[in-house]
Amino acid sequence: MPTALEILQKYWKHETFRSPQDEIIESVLNGKDTFGLMPTGGGKSICFQIPALMKPGICLVISPLVALMKDQVQHLQKIDIKAIALTGGIKSDEMIALLDNCEFGNYKFLYLSPERLQSDWILERIKSLPINLIAIDEAHCVSQWGHDFRPAYLKIANLKTHFPKVPFLALTASATKTVLEDVILQLGLENPVLFQKSFARKNIAYMVFDVEDKLYRMEQILKKNPQPSIVYVRNRKSCSETASQLQSLGLKSTFYHGGLSTKEKEKNMNLWMNEEVQVIVATNAFGMGIDKSNVKTVIHIHLPESIESYYQEAGRAGRNEEKAFAVILTSPSDQLQAQSQFINVLPDKKILTQIYIKLCNYFQIAYGEGINEQFSFNLNHFCQKYEFPSLITFHAIQFLDRQGILTLSQEYTERITMQFLIDSKEVIRYMSLNSHDEPIILTILRTYPGIYETQTAINLSLIAKKASCEETEIVAILEKMQGLDIVDFHKKRNDATIIFNEVREDDRTINKVSKYLENQNKQKVAQFESVLNYTNEKKVCKSKLILHYFGEKANNDCGICSYCISKKEKPMEASLVTEKIIDLLKMQDMNSREIQKLTKNTEDAIIFALQNLLDNNLIKVKPNNKYSLK
């Protein structure tokens, strides 16, 4: 039997383990329940993948992140390790076949969402599998005090009854002390061995800058540090706009968000991974499973919703242990914008009930029906139809998803339907006159025999594969045939898919999850206040603030964050800058860029001096972002 290190070197091509990976693996191999609290980039997946390969049987991996499950399964398959993921949208007969493969096909990993454990028949099938390890990823979701709590996770503890001798391994990148203790309790872990890596990232300089012109400051930072960088934004529109603005400044950029097609995501991701562009502008849909070690800078131009999410996103910088930067750029309006985006859009029980009922009506689901039904879903169309505010609606549907009432997939889809308007003889005649189109038309006819009688949804990628052509070729031919009144052809873009996991029961459905909604809303408010404290606090080391949030004590300042750098300003130099600024403002009002240009000091020195003058009530900021003497 090869050792853990030999397996690491063979499959993952790493020479050594990162602490505490080897210790966690040893604990699991000794049959002990284990908890690994490892910050982003710590290599959590190796902690269950390697011990599972060293033992006979199959490892059950429970994770709420579909994208991450798919990513890990694809990676394992690439290195010739047999793995399966039971994700949303898989029909029951297909799922039975996949579970048969697990039982009889010598598979090593079965990934599934916690919601799958709520299906009795799936649980029964799992009981018959030779499970050697149960890994719970994103384990903070088990706790009501965690930032992404899912009630379905509470069912995991039931597996202890069926697999009393199988070790549990709980893993997460971000959990406070309260969450940690609650997870251990809810999972029923027996005397778990705890491996907790410090949240300190000594090579990351955490920076918060109050700026008037975020684009100008980004340009300065990114040109000074031309290595791979990530800019995080809060919405899809800002993704493309910011990338375009950076491009116009000579910074090679692309963007990534959940509304892109799979091909567009892969293309843009590869541009950045292969360093054909410096910057990828992204929403928080980007980052899961991304392991790029040389990211130099992570910039947030909008406030994050929690310290947990910020820590994970910022932690994608500097994984090569070289100095890196995690920067938040703020302006006076950010707090109000974030308040309206994070807090004012939290649904209460009344609006949640209304949205759920209308959602069922929208898809014509009768009371007591709807379980396992799947629908294409366009959020904007739904909100327009029922006059719901889009953000509150999105958060309500997302909450229903996390409670397992439905499954919301935000993968881009393009639904194509068509029907032939002429009879088969005329179609044959058309093919004889257009021999180039014949292979595609024949493939469609053979695949969808009822296409003469009714509008039929067709699978472009399947047709392209069968006809050995590109999808764009198929669309071009169908559009040409539509122009000739040969087919009725519709292309409809949907931004999501919804699967109903329970029968419709209206008030009863919502009543059973309303207590979780109340807890979630309180938690969201507390998390947002922590972000405001982090960005607004000017007199404490930024690294210390993050460590304190996660219950870790730091005796010394980090020496490299924005606060620590501001302390290093020499008093004499600072006073001279202050005097220069006052002299300039006596002549006229100016913004910080004008002041910097005239004083010829660094931007950090100017910002530091302006902040001191503001704190001492000697100057004020006007609505046009110019400073004036009081």
N, C-alpha and C positions, 0 to 999 in steps of 0.2 A: 504493500500500500504506500503510494507516494506521500510525502509529508505536506503540510499546509504550505510551506515555503516553495516546495517544488511545483505544486499546483498553481500557485501565484505566478511563478516564473514561466510556467508552460503556457497558461491560458491568458494571463493578463500582462505578461512581459515586464513586470516590475521586479526589481532585484530584492527589495526588502519591504516589510510591512510598515505602515505608518502607525505610530502609537495612537490608540490602544487596540488596533485591529487584531494583532496576534493574541493578546490577552483575552479578548472577547471570544475569538475562535476556540481557544483552549477551554474556556469556561463552558461553552456550548458542547464541545466534544466530551466534556466530563459530565454531561447530562444535567447541567444546572440552569435554572431560569436566570436570564441575564437581561440587563437593561443597559443600552448604549446611548448615552447622550453626547452626540458628536456633532460639532458645528459643520455648516455647509462646506463641502469639499473634503470631508474627513474620510470618505470612502466607506459609507455604511453598507452598501450592497455586498461588498466582499465579505463582510462579517457573517453573512448567512450563506452566501454562495459557496464559499470554500468548505466549511464544515459539512454542508449538504452533499458535496461531491465526495467527501471522505467516508461517508456512511452509506450503507445500502438503503434503498428506499427513495422517497420523494419529499422534497421540501415544499410546504404550503406557505406561500407568501401572500399576506393580506395587505392591500394598499388601496387608498382612495383615489390615487392619481392615475387615470387611464393612460395618459401620455407617457408617464414614467414606466408603467408596466409594459407598454408596447416597446418602448425604447430598450428596456432591459431584456425582454424576450428576444428582440431582434439581435441584440449584441451577443446573447448566449448562443443563439442559433448560428451566428456567423463564426463562432469559435467551436462549432460542432458539439454543443451541449443541448440536449433536448429539453425544451421549455414550452409551456402553453399558457396563454392568458385568457380567462373567461371574462371578457369585457362586455359592455352594453351592446345591444343590437344583435346578439347571437341568438338564433332561434333554438327552441328546445331540442329539436332532433339533432341539430348541429352540436349542441352542447353535450348531448348524450354520447355522440361519436367522440368528442374531445376527451370526455371523462373515461370512455373505453380505452382511448390511447394512453391515458395516464395509468390506467390499471394494468394494461397488458403490453404497453409499448416501451417499457424501460425509460420513461421520462424521469427527469431529475427535479423539475420545478413546475409547480402549478401556481400561477398568479390569479388572484381573484379579488374583487372588491368586497368590503364587509357586508354590503347589501345582499350579495349572493348567499351568504350564510343564513339569511332569513328564509330561504326556500328549503323546505323540509327534505325534498327529494335530492337536492344537491348535497345537503348535509349527510344524508344516508349514503350517498355514493362516496363522499369523502371518507366516511368511517371505514369503508372497505379498502382504502388505499394504504400502502405501507409508508405512512408519514414518519419521517425521521427528524423533522424540525419544523416548528411553526414560527415564522418570522412576521412580526407586526411592524410594518413601516409607517412612518408619520404617526407614531404612537400617541402624540399629544391629542389626536382626535378622539381618543378614548375618554378624555376628561372634559367635564362640562365647563371647566375653567380654561380649556385649551382654545386656541384661536380658530380652529376649524372643527368643532365638536360635531360628531355624527353618532346618533343613538345606535345605529347598526353595529358600531364597534363594541357596544356593551354585550353583544351576543358572543363575542370571541371567547369570553370566559367559559362558556358552555363546552368548548372544545377540551377543556381540562378534564371533564368527566369522561370523554371518549378516548382521550390520549393521555392518561395520567403519568406515563413514563417518558413522554416526549417533551424535551425542553422548549420553553417559550423564549424568544428573543425579541424584545421590544426596542425599537430604534426611532430616534427623532433628532432633529438638528436644533430645535429650539423649544425649551420648556422651562418655566419657572419652577421654583421649589414646590409650590402648591400643586402645580400640574403633575410634576414628577410623582409625588406621593399619591395623588388621586389615580394616576394610571396604574401604579403597582396594585392599588386596592381593587380597582375595577376589573383588571385582568386576572386577579387572583394569583399573582406570581408568588411562588413559595420561596421565601428567603432569597430573593434575587441578588445576584452579584451585580453591583452597580459600577459602571465605568463611565466616569464623567470627565470629559476633556474640558479644559478651561475655555471659556468663551473669548479669552483674550486673543486678538490677532495682532501681535506686536509689530508686524511689518505693514499694517494698514494704517494710514493717516486718515482719521475721520475728520472731515471738514464740513463746517456749516458757514456759508457766506450769504449775507444780506446784500443783494445786488439790484441795480436798477434795470440792467440789460443782461438777461440770462444768456442770450445768444452770443453776445460779445464776450462774456466771461467763459462760456464753453469753448469758444474759438481759442482764447488764450490758453486754457488748460490743455486742450487737445493738441494744439500745435507745439506746446512746450513738451508734451508727453505723447509722441507719435506712435506708441505701441497700441495693440488691440484694446478697444474701449467699448463700454456699454453705456447708453443713455436710456434711463427708464422714464417713461411717461405714463399718464393715467388712462389714456384712451387711444383708440385706433386712429382717429383723425390726426392727433398730435404726432403719431408715429411717422406717417408719410410726410407731414408738413415739416417736422424738425429735421428729418433726414434730407429733405430737399433744401432746406436753409443751410445745413452744414455743407452739402454738396456745392452750393453757390459760393461758399467761402473757401473752396479748394480742399475740403476734407472729404475723402472718399467714404461714403456712407450708404447703408441700406437699412431696411426696417423689418420688423417681425411682430405679428399679432395674430390673435385667434381667428380673424376673418379671412386670412389668406388661404388659398388652396394648398393642399399637401405639397404640390410641385413648387409653388412659389415659396413656401416655407423652407423646403430643402434647398432651393436655389439660393435664397438670401442667406440662409444659415451657412451654406458652403462658401459663399463669397467671403463671409467674415471668418469662418474657421480656417480657411486657406490663406487668409490675410491679403485677399485681393482688395478688400476695403478695410479701413481702420475702425470705423464705428458702426455698431448696430444699434438702432433706436428701437426700443421694444416696450411692450406692456408686460405685466407680470406673467403673461402666458409663456414668456421666454425664460429659459434657464434650467428647468428641471432636466436632470440627466446630462447637462452640458458640462464637460470637463475640459476646459481650456486653461492651461496653467499660467499663461503669460499675460493675462488681462491686467493692464496697468491702472486703468481708471474706470470707476463706476460712478456715473453722475445721475442724480435724481433732480429733475427740474420741477417736479410736483411733489408735495409732501406725501410720504408713504402712509398707509393706514394703520400700521402697527410697528413696534420695534422688532417684533419677531420677523415680519416680512422684510423689513429694512435690513436686518442683520443677515438674512439669507441672501438677499440680492446684493448687498455690499460685499458679502463674503465670496462673491465670484471673482473678486480682484485678488491678485497676489498669491495664487495657490502655489507658485514656484518659490515662495518664501522671500522673493525680492520685494523691495519697498513698493507699495501701491497706494492708490488714493480712492477714498469713498467720499464723494462730495454731494451735499445737498445745497442747491441754490434756492434761496427764498426771496420773496418780495412781500411788501405789506399786504397785498390782497390774497396771498396764499392761504392764510388761516381761514378766511371767510369762504373761499372756494372749496377748501378741503372739508370744512364743516358742512357745506351744502352737499358735497359729494359722498361723504362717509356717514354723517350723523342724521341729517335732515331727510335722508332717503331710506332710513330703516323702517320697514313695514311693521305696523302694529297688528294685533290679532284681527281687527275688523277688516283692514285692507287686504290682509293675507287671505281671509275667507272669501272676500269678493273676487280676488284675482283667481283663486283656485276654481271657484264655481264658473266664472266666465271662461277659464281655460278649458274646462270640461265641455261647456256649451260650444265653444269655438270649434272643438273637434267632434261635436255631436255625440258625446259619451253619455249614455243614459245612467241614471242612478243605479248603483249595484253592478255596473259593468266597467270595462276599460282596462282590466288588468292585462299587462304584457302587450298592449297596443302601442304601435310606434307611428309618429307623425313628423313630417317636416314642419319646421316652425320659423316664422319670421317675426321677430320681436316687435319691430316697428309697425308692421301691419296690424298685429294684435292690439298694440297700444292705441293706434289710431281708431280702430274699430270700436273699442270700449272707452276711449278717452281716459286711459290710465297714463300717469307720468312714467316715462320709460325707465328711469333709474330705480324708482321704488318697485316697479314691476320686475325688473331684472333681479333685484335683491330678494324679492319674494319667491321667485321661481328658483333662484339659487338656494334659498333656504329649504324649499320643498325637496330639492335635489339632495341636499346634505342630510335631510331626515329620511331619505330613502322612499319618499312617497312617489317621486318620479325621478327619472334620470335625464339630465340635460347635457347633451353633447354639443359643444360649440364648434365642432369641426365644420369647416366650409363645405357646403354641398351644392351641387347644381343638378337639379332634377330635370330630366329631359323626357318628354312624352311625345308620342307621334301616332298617327294613324294613316293608312293609305286611303286616298279618296277615289282611286280608280280601281277597276277590277284586275284580277291577276293576269289576264291576257294582255291588258294594256301595259302592265308593269314589265312583262316579259318583252313586249315590243320596245319599251323605253330602254331596257338593258341592251337589246341587240343594237340599238342606235348609239348607245353610250357605254361601250365596252369597258372603259376605265372605271365606271361607277359600279359595274356588275358584281365584283367580289364583295363589296360592302353591302349592297342591297340584298344579295343572296344570303349573307351571314345574318342580317337582321331578320329576314323571312324565316330562316331555319331556326333561329333562336326564339322568335316570338310568333308562333303560328297564328295567334288570334289578333294580329295587328291590323287585319282588314276590317274587323268588326267593331273595335273599340280603341279609344285612346289608351296607349300602352306605355308604361315607364320603361325606358331602355337603359342598360348599363354601358356607358361609352367605353370604359376601360376593357370590359369583356369583349365587346364587338371589335375593338382595336386589336386585341390579342388574337382573336380568332381569324380576323381578316388580314393580320400582319401589316397594319398601317397605323398612322398617328390619329389621335382623337380629333385633332383640328381638321383632318381630311374628311372625317365622317360628318362633322358639323357643316363643313362647306358644301358637301353633297346634299345634305338634308335641306339646307337653306336654299340651294339652287332648285331642288325639287318642289319646295314650298312655293317658290316664285312661279313655278309652272303649274301650280294647283294639283300636283301629284300626291303630296302628303300634307297633312295638318300637323305642324311641328311647333312645339313650345319648349322654350328654355326658361326655367324659373330658378332664380338664385335664392337659397335659404341660408340663414345664418346659424341654424341650430337644428337638432333633432331632439324630440321629446319621447321618452318611453314611460308609460304609466305602470308603476310597479304594484299598485293596489287598486281595488275596485273603488269607484266613486261613492263617497259617503258624506260629502259636503261638511257640515258643522262637526260631525263626529270625527272626520279625518283631521281637521284642524285642531279640535279640542285636545287631542292626545299629544300634540306637539307644541301647544301654546306656551307651556312652562319653559320649554327650551328656547322659544323665541324671546321671551322676557329676559332670560339669562343671557342670551346672545347679545341683545341690545345693550344691556348693562356693560357687558364685556367690551363691546365695540367702543362705547363711550370712554371707558377706562383706558383702552389701548390708544385711542386718539389723543387723550390728554397726556399720555406718556410721550407721544411723538412731539406734541407742542412743548412739553417740558425739555425734551432733548434739544430741539431747535432753538428755543428761546433762552435757555440757560447760558449765560455768557461768562460765568465765573467758576465753572467746574470743567475738568478735563472730559472730553467727549468719550474717550474710551472708558473712563471710570463710570460715566452715566450708563453706558450700555451694560457693563459688568454688574453694576448695582441693580439694574432692571432684572437681570437673570439670577439675582441673589448671590452674586460673587463679589468678594471684597478685594479692592485693589489699594495697596498701601501707597504706591507712587503714581504720579502723573505719567502719561505715556511719552511726553516730550515731543510728539510730532503732529498732534491734532491742531485744529484751528485755534483752540484756546491756548494750548501750550506755546504755539508759535507767537501768539499775541503777547504773551508774557515776556518773550525774549527781546521785545523792542527795547532798545536802550532809552532810558528816561530822557537823556539830553536830546537824542535824535527825535523822539516822540514830541517833545516840547517845541522843537524847531519846526517840525511839520505843522503842528497845531497853530503856531504863530503865523506861518505862511498862509494857512487856510483862512485864518481870521482876516489877514490883510487883503486877501483876494475877495472875500465876501463883503468887505467894506466898500469895494468898488461896484460889485454887482452879484446877483444870485448866480450860482453855477451848479452843475451836476458833478458827480465824482470823477467822470472821465475828463471833463474840462479841467478840474482841479489837478488831477494827476498829470495831465499834459503840461500845465503851466509850472507845477512845482518840481516835475521830473523825479518824483519819488515812486517807489513800487506801489502797486495797487493795494497790497496788504497793509503797507504803512499808512496809506490814505484812509482806508476803511477803518483801521484801528483808531486813527486820530479823529475821524468824523464820529465814530461811535462814542469816544470819550467826550467830545463836545456836546453830543446829544444827551448823554447820560448826565452831564453837568448843566444841562438846560441853557447852554450858550448859543445854540443854533436850533433851527427847526427845518423840517422837510415840507416843501410846498406840494400841492397836488400834481404839479408838473415834474415832480421828482428832482427839483432843484433845491439846494440848501441856501438858507439866508440867516443872517444874524437876528437874534431876538431883540 
